[in-house]
């Protein structure tokens, strides 16, 4: 027995100890303890936490955070668990945790609130459970769990791309336990050397990575995932209760009305005759819907559903028809069915939310509370069906959506606060406007977030959605609306508001981050760099502040200082491809073309699918007079990201120079597909059309340039010339209806 069992265990234990002493491998915890200059121990995020759950090349990192290892006295510490929706993507500085903290601070004075957001993009309950075990050691008074969106696509999900799909729970937990050891990491590294770095995913590419991994709604692996979710959630609750924290479980809300399914699949159980009959009902229903004959369309869609009810887009169309007929309960039923049948299930479905309710009821007698966010946000939505008023996309909440969810959570938290610690409270919760002032949310910041969302919606799988064009146009309309309000008087008032709030909250790195972005948008680069440096001082362990300092200094042509900032960012995060990309840009601006290409090569090594690398490399080739190489590099950028409108525009210019007018026209049209308000694309498209003798079409684009930019003399001159060719007087340019 000694020879067979104990000796091997001693050998393995000795090897594990040796690897740890030698510093091999990476830490797998979410938190890493650091000592501040004053001597206090603090906890910061581990940027390698995701390596345990994802291929390293595609792993995401936690958002930056820093908290005292020992909870300060008179502090109520709340941990918020979840995925990107709980994090506050696309801008965590305006996420639900930030609104919640602002609401609690405003309502209850004399008490310090610390809402620690440990949510992270792409993870699911298999990663949140070990994170919960860590948080149990760090003095949380209350835990909020808002998760479920990534159960199918995330690690060990039914259609994940990150490893085995829906294996047994024992296998999953054993695998994760092994990866937490240095021996396990040694074996994994050995496997990587043999098989290659990953399963074909060289870097994180967002949701489009899953576009080919469609999951039938009745796939039996979904039932395995549901069982795993229940077990993980139950275990998270048990860990919270043992730690002395009060758990609050949430159902998860999603966009039903304005987010069509990402993919739809017919049932494999249909016979050929049933499929043909279904197709007939569905197509005729679409024809009636297109002509606003909603009763007939709805009848046909529901007739088709008797043959196959799992085709998600059919259910969504039926929901739209019922909504137009003001049959709200019927509409909601169809929209929910569309979400539940989506073959790319990125949203928490009915079953997952039911499990959250069941687990809350199961532990209700032990102090577990439920916030039914799905029901409450639906109740507050227009017609009882949530849509774009609360969601940017499928699950990520708008500013108003985060405020509404935070209000729901705050109401529950307020009931659970110890009366002995609540010295004073106001009569009501703070308004969204009050919270926005506290968080530093202005139209300049709003516009930047909507620009991010517009870029995101320009990629798959959003481009495959039924209403993609309308949603993109709506986002563009909102951006124009924000910009129309960006007047000098408003800018001065917003800046004064920032300065007052910063004076009251000088140690809030998120607030400094928001102010730095505001200052950049308003053109004060010197102050922007100073506030990015403030972010770096408040988060000295994280690369972000140093990176943005370098970026802003580069815009000021302070290249020596910018390089130092980028080098510091790379010291903290050696695999930061963006820093190499910016160093390449500095070298290119200085005319150091070989140095620039070397930096771009390193960025490409780290992020092979980043389309910005060939885009910027094309600029270097053009400066070197290598036009053929520049054109090829632009085509590579478009191949990597078809929605990269800058590459389409530059390629169009190059093709026009080569007199390839039809090809140039196509590229300029692609620019306008993604950016309808791109004045230069309209101008160049007009020129390309005019040179092909398509004068009427060209005239339309030149007039659009004047609408977008009334001072554009080139467009005015082109219009005059074309009108002379047509023998009619040139019209006066009308003032723009939008900025």
CORNOR-V139460 format. One record per residue. N is the residue number from 1. RES is the residue in three letters. OMEGA is omega as a letter, one per 20 degrees, with the letter a starting at -180 (none if undefined). Layout:
N/RES/OMEGA, N/RES/OMEGA
//
This chain:
1/UNK/r, 2/UNK/a, 3/UNK/a, 4/UNK/a, 5/UNK/a, 6/UNK/a, 7/UNK/r, 8/UNK/r, 9/UNK/r, 10/UNK/r, 11/UNK/r, 12/UNK/r, 13/UNK/r, 14/UNK/r, 15/UNK/r, 16/UNK/r, 17/UNK/r, 18/UNK/r, 19/UNK/r, 20/UNK/r, 21/UNK/r, 22/UNK/r, 23/UNK/a, 24/UNK/r, 25/UNK/a, 26/UNK/r, 27/UNK/a, 28/UNK/r, 29/UNK/r, 30/UNK/a, 31/UNK/r, 32/UNK/a, 33/UNK/r, 34/UNK/r, 35/UNK/r, 36/UNK/a, 37/UNK/r, 38/UNK/r, 39/UNK/a, 40/UNK/r, 41/UNK/r, 42/UNK/r, 43/UNK/r, 44/UNK/a, 45/UNK/r, 46/UNK/a, 47/UNK/r, 48/UNK/a, 49/UNK/a, 50/UNK/a, 51/UNK/a, 52/UNK/a, 53/UNK/a, 54/UNK/r, 55/UNK/a, 56/UNK/a, 57/UNK/a, 58/UNK/a, 59/UNK/r, 60/UNK/r, 61/UNK/r, 62/UNK/r, 63/UNK/a, 64/UNK/r, 65/UNK/r, 66/UNK/r, 67/UNK/r, 68/UNK/r, 69/UNK/r, 70/UNK/a, 71/UNK/r, 72/UNK/r, 73/UNK/a, 74/UNK/r, 75/UNK/r, 76/UNK/a, 77/UNK/r, 78/UNK/r, 79/UNK/r, 80/UNK/a, 81/UNK/r, 82/UNK/a, 83/UNK/a, 84/UNK/r, 85/UNK/r, 86/UNK/r, 87/UNK/a, 88/UNK/r, 89/UNK/j, 90/UNK/a, 91/UNK/a, 92/UNK/r, 93/UNK/r, 94/UNK/a, 95/UNK/a, 96/UNK/r, 97/UNK/r, 98/UNK/r, 99/UNK/a, 100/UNK/r, 101/UNK/r, 102/UNK/r, 103/UNK/a, 104/UNK/r, 105/UNK/a, 106/UNK/a, 107/UNK/a, 108/UNK/r, 109/UNK/r, 110/UNK/r, 111/UNK/a, 112/UNK/r, 113/UNK/a, 114/UNK/r, 115/UNK/a, 116/UNK/a, 117/UNK/r, 118/UNK/r, 119/UNK/a, 120/UNK/r, 121/UNK/r, 122/UNK/a, 123/UNK/r, 124/UNK/a, 125/UNK/r, 126/UNK/r, 127/UNK/a, 128/UNK/r, 129/UNK/r, 130/UNK/r, 131/UNK/r, 132/UNK/r, 133/UNK/r, 134/UNK/a, 135/UNK/r, 136/UNK/a, 137/UNK/a, 138/UNK/r, 139/UNK/r, 140/UNK/r, 141/UNK/a, 142/UNK/r, 143/UNK/r, 144/UNK/a, 145/UNK/r, 146/UNK/a, 147/UNK/r, 148/UNK/a, 149/UNK/a, 150/UNK/a, 151/UNK/a, 152/UNK/a, 153/UNK/a, 154/UNK/a, 155/UNK/r, 156/UNK/r, 157/UNK/a, 158/UNK/r, 159/UNK/r, 160/UNK/r, 161/UNK/a, 162/UNK/a, 163/UNK/a, 164/UNK/a, 165/UNK/r, 166/UNK/r, 167/UNK/r, 168/UNK/a, 169/UNK/r, 170/UNK/r, 171/UNK/a, 172/UNK/a, 173/UNK/r, 174/UNK/r, 175/UNK/a, 176/UNK/r, 177/UNK/r, 178/UNK/a, 179/UNK/r, 180/UNK/r, 181/UNK/r, 182/UNK/r, 183/UNK/r, 184/UNK/r, 185/UNK/r, 186/UNK/r, 187/UNK/r, 188/UNK/r, 189/UNK/r, 190/UNK/r, 191/UNK/r, 192/UNK/r, 193/UNK/a, 194/UNK/a, 195/UNK/a, 196/UNK/a, 197/UNK/a, 198/UNK/a, 199/UNK/r, 200/UNK/a, 201/UNK/a, 202/UNK/r, 203/UNK/r, 204/UNK/a, 205/UNK/r, 206/UNK/a, 207/UNK/a, 208/UNK/r, 209/UNK/a, 210/UNK/a, 211/UNK/a, 212/UNK/a, 213/UNK/a, 214/UNK/a, 215/UNK/r, 216/UNK/a, 217/UNK/a, 218/UNK/r, 219/UNK/a, 220/UNK/r, 221/UNK/r, 222/UNK/r, 223/UNK/r, 224/UNK/r, 225/UNK/r, 226/UNK/r, 227/UNK/r, 228/UNK/a, 229/UNK/r, 230/UNK/a, 231/UNK/r, 232/UNK/a, 233/UNK/r, 234/UNK/a, 235/UNK/r, 236/UNK/r, 237/UNK/a, 238/UNK/r, 239/UNK/r, 240/UNK/a, 241/UNK/r, 242/UNK/a, 243/UNK/a, 244/UNK/r, 245/UNK/r, 246/UNK/a, 247/UNK/r, 248/UNK/r, 249/UNK/a, 250/UNK/r, 251/UNK/a, 252/UNK/a, 253/UNK/r, 254/UNK/a, 255/UNK/r, 256/UNK/a, 257/UNK/a, 258/UNK/r, 259/UNK/r, 260/UNK/r, 261/UNK/r, 262/UNK/r, 263/UNK/a, 264/UNK/r, 265/UNK/r, 266/UNK/r, 267/UNK/r, 268/UNK/a, 269/UNK/a, 270/UNK/r, 271/UNK/a, 272/UNK/r, 273/UNK/r, 274/UNK/r, 275/UNK/r, 276/UNK/r, 277/UNK/r, 278/UNK/a, 279/UNK/r, 280/UNK/r, 281/UNK/a, 282/UNK/a, 283/UNK/r, 284/UNK/r, 285/UNK/r, 286/UNK/r, 287/UNK/r, 288/UNK/r, 289/UNK/a, 290/UNK/a, 291/UNK/r, 292/UNK/r, 293/UNK/a, 294/UNK/r, 295/UNK/r, 296/UNK/r, 297/UNK/a, 298/UNK/r, 299/UNK/a, 300/UNK/r, 301/UNK/a, 302/UNK/r, 303/UNK/r, 304/UNK/a, 305/UNK/r, 306/UNK/r, 307/UNK/r, 308/UNK/a, 309/UNK/a, 310/UNK/r, 311/UNK/a, 312/UNK/a, 313/UNK/r, 314/UNK/a, 315/UNK/r, 316/UNK/r, 317/UNK/r, 318/UNK/r, 319/UNK/r, 320/UNK/r, 321/UNK/r, 322/UNK/r, 323/UNK/r, 324/UNK/r, 325/UNK/a, 326/UNK/r, 327/UNK/a, 328/UNK/a, 329/UNK/r, 330/UNK/r, 331/UNK/a, 332/UNK/r, 333/UNK/r, 334/UNK/r, 335/UNK/r, 336/UNK/r, 337/UNK/r, 338/UNK/r, 339/UNK/a, 340/UNK/a, 341/UNK/a, 342/UNK/a, 343/UNK/r, 344/UNK/a, 345/UNK/r, 346/UNK/a, 347/UNK/r, 348/UNK/a, 349/UNK/a, 350/UNK/a, 351/UNK/r, 352/UNK/r, 353/UNK/r, 354/UNK/r, 355/UNK/r, 356/UNK/r, 357/UNK/a, 358/UNK/a, 359/UNK/r, 360/UNK/r, 361/UNK/a, 362/UNK/a, 363/UNK/a, 364/UNK/a, 365/UNK/a, 366/UNK/r, 367/UNK/r, 368/UNK/a, 369/UNK/a, 370/UNK/r, 371/UNK/a, 372/UNK/a, 373/UNK/r, 374/UNK/a, 375/UNK/a, 376/UNK/r, 377/UNK/r, 378/UNK/a, 379/UNK/a, 380/UNK/a, 381/UNK/r, 382/UNK/r, 383/UNK/r, 384/UNK/r, 385/UNK/a, 386/UNK/a, 387/UNK/a, 388/UNK/r, 389/UNK/a, 390/UNK/a, 391/UNK/r, 392/UNK/a, 393/UNK/a, 394/UNK/a, 395/UNK/a, 396/UNK/a, 397/UNK/r, 398/UNK/r, 399/UNK/r, 400/UNK/r, 401/UNK/r, 402/UNK/r, 403/UNK/a, 404/UNK/r, 405/UNK/r, 406/UNK/r, 407/UNK/r, 408/UNK/a, 409/UNK/a, 410/UNK/r, 411/UNK/r, 412/UNK/r, 413/UNK/a, 414/UNK/r, 415/UNK/a, 416/UNK/a, 417/UNK/r, 418/UNK/a, 419/UNK/a, 420/UNK/a, 421/UNK/a, 422/UNK/a, 423/UNK/a, 424/UNK/r, 425/UNK/r, 426/UNK/a, 427/UNK/a, 428/UNK/r, 429/UNK/r, 430/UNK/r, 431/UNK/r, 432/UNK/r, 433/UNK/r, 434/UNK/r, 435/UNK/a, 436/UNK/r, 437/UNK/r, 438/UNK/a, 439/UNK/a, 440/UNK/a, 441/UNK/r, 442/UNK/r, 443/UNK/r, 444/UNK/r, 445/UNK/r, 446/UNK/a, 447/UNK/a, 448/UNK/r, 449/UNK/r, 450/UNK/r, 451/UNK/r, 452/UNK/a, 453/UNK/r, 454/UNK/r, 455/UNK/a, 456/UNK/a, 457/UNK/r, 458/UNK/a, 459/UNK/r, 460/UNK/j, 461/UNK/a, 462/UNK/a, 463/UNK/r, 464/UNK/a, 465/UNK/a, 466/UNK/a, 467/UNK/a, 468/UNK/a, 469/UNK/a, 470/UNK/a, 471/UNK/r, 472/UNK/r, 473/UNK/r, 474/UNK/r, 475/UNK/r, 476/UNK/r, 477/UNK/r, 478/UNK/r, 479/UNK/r, 480/UNK/r, 481/UNK/r, 482/UNK/a, 483/UNK/r, 484/UNK/a, 485/UNK/a, 486/UNK/a, 487/UNK/a, 488/UNK/a, 489/UNK/r, 490/UNK/r, 491/UNK/r, 492/UNK/r, 493/UNK/r, 494/UNK/r, 495/UNK/r, 496/UNK/r, 497/UNK/r, 498/UNK/a, 499/UNK/r, 500/UNK/a, 501/UNK/r, 502/UNK/r, 503/UNK/r, 504/UNK/a, 505/UNK/a, 506/UNK/a, 507/UNK/a, 508/UNK/a, 509/UNK/r, 510/UNK/r, 511/UNK/r, 512/UNK/r, 513/UNK/a, 514/UNK/r, 515/UNK/r, 516/UNK/r, 517/UNK/r, 518/UNK/a, 519/UNK/r, 520/UNK/a, 521/UNK/a, 522/UNK/r, 523/UNK/r, 524/UNK/a, 525/UNK/r, 526/UNK/r, 527/UNK/r, 528/UNK/r, 529/UNK/a, 530/UNK/a, 531/UNK/r, 532/UNK/r, 533/UNK/r, 534/UNK/r, 535/UNK/r, 536/UNK/r, 537/UNK/a, 538/UNK/r, 539/UNK/a, 540/UNK/a, 541/UNK/a, 542/UNK/a, 543/UNK/a, 544/UNK/a, 545/UNK/a, 546/UNK/a, 547/UNK/a, 548/UNK/r, 549/UNK/r, 550/UNK/a, 551/UNK/a, 552/UNK/r, 553/UNK/r, 554/UNK/r, 555/UNK/r, 556/UNK/a, 557/UNK/r, 558/UNK/a, 559/UNK/a, 560/UNK/r, 561/UNK/a, 562/UNK/r, 563/UNK/r, 564/UNK/a, 565/UNK/r, 566/UNK/r, 567/UNK/r, 568/UNK/r, 569/UNK/r, 570/UNK/r, 571/UNK/a, 572/UNK/a, 573/UNK/a, 574/UNK/a, 575/UNK/a, 576/UNK/a, 577/UNK/a, 578/UNK/r, 579/UNK/r, 580/UNK/r, 581/UNK/r, 582/UNK/r, 583/UNK/r, 584/UNK/r, 585/UNK/r, 586/UNK/a, 587/UNK/r, 588/UNK/r, 589/UNK/r, 590/UNK/a, 591/UNK/r, 592/UNK/a, 593/UNK/a, 594/UNK/r, 595/UNK/r, 596/UNK/a, 597/UNK/r, 598/UNK/r, 599/UNK/r, 600/UNK/r, 601/UNK/r, 602/UNK/r, 603/UNK/r, 604/UNK/r, 605/UNK/a, 606/UNK/a, 607/UNK/a, 608/UNK/a, 609/UNK/a, 610/UNK/a, 611/UNK/r, 612/UNK/a, 613/UNK/r, 614/UNK/r, 615/UNK/a, 616/UNK/r, 617/UNK/r, 618/UNK/r, 619/UNK/r, 620/UNK/r, 621/UNK/r, 622/UNK/r, 623/UNK/r, 624/UNK/a, 625/UNK/a, 626/UNK/a, 627/UNK/a, 628/UNK/r, 629/UNK/r, 630/UNK/r, 631/UNK/r, 632/UNK/r, 633/UNK/r, 634/UNK/r, 635/UNK/r, 636/UNK/r, 637/UNK/r, 638/UNK/r, 639/UNK/a, 640/UNK/r, 641/UNK/a, 642/UNK/a, 643/UNK/a, 644/UNK/a, 645/UNK/r, 646/UNK/r, 647/UNK/r, 648/UNK/a, 649/UNK/a, 650/UNK/r, 651/UNK/r, 652/UNK/r, 653/UNK/a, 654/UNK/a, 655/UNK/r, 656/UNK/r, 657/UNK/r, 658/UNK/r, 659/UNK/r, 660/UNK/a, 661/UNK/a, 662/UNK/r, 663/UNK/r, 664/UNK/r, 665/UNK/r, 666/UNK/a, 667/UNK/r, 668/UNK/r, 669/UNK/r, 670/UNK/r, 671/UNK/a, 672/UNK/r, 673/UNK/a, 674/UNK/r, 675/UNK/a, 676/UNK/a, 677/UNK/a, 678/UNK/a, 679/UNK/a, 680/UNK/r, 681/UNK/r, 682/UNK/a, 683/UNK/a, 684/UNK/r, 685/UNK/r, 686/UNK/r, 687/UNK/a, 688/UNK/r, 689/UNK/r, 690/UNK/r, 691/UNK/r, 692/UNK/r, 693/UNK/r, 694/UNK/a, 695/UNK/a, 696/UNK/r, 697/UNK/r, 698/UNK/a, 699/UNK/r, 700/UNK/a, 701/UNK/r, 702/UNK/r, 703/UNK/r, 704/UNK/r, 705/UNK/r, 706/UNK/r, 707/UNK/a, 708/UNK/a, 709/UNK/a, 710/UNK/a, 711/UNK/a, 712/UNK/a, 713/UNK/r, 714/UNK/r, 715/UNK/r, 716/UNK/a, 717/UNK/r, 718/UNK/r, 719/UNK/r, 720/UNK/a, 721/UNK/a, 722/UNK/r, 723/UNK/r, 724/UNK/r, 725/UNK/a, 726/UNK/r, 727/UNK/r, 728/UNK/a, 729/UNK/r, 730/UNK/r, 731/UNK/r, 732/UNK/r, 733/UNK/r, 734/UNK/r, 735/UNK/a, 736/UNK/r, 737/UNK/r, 738/UNK/a, 739/UNK/none
//
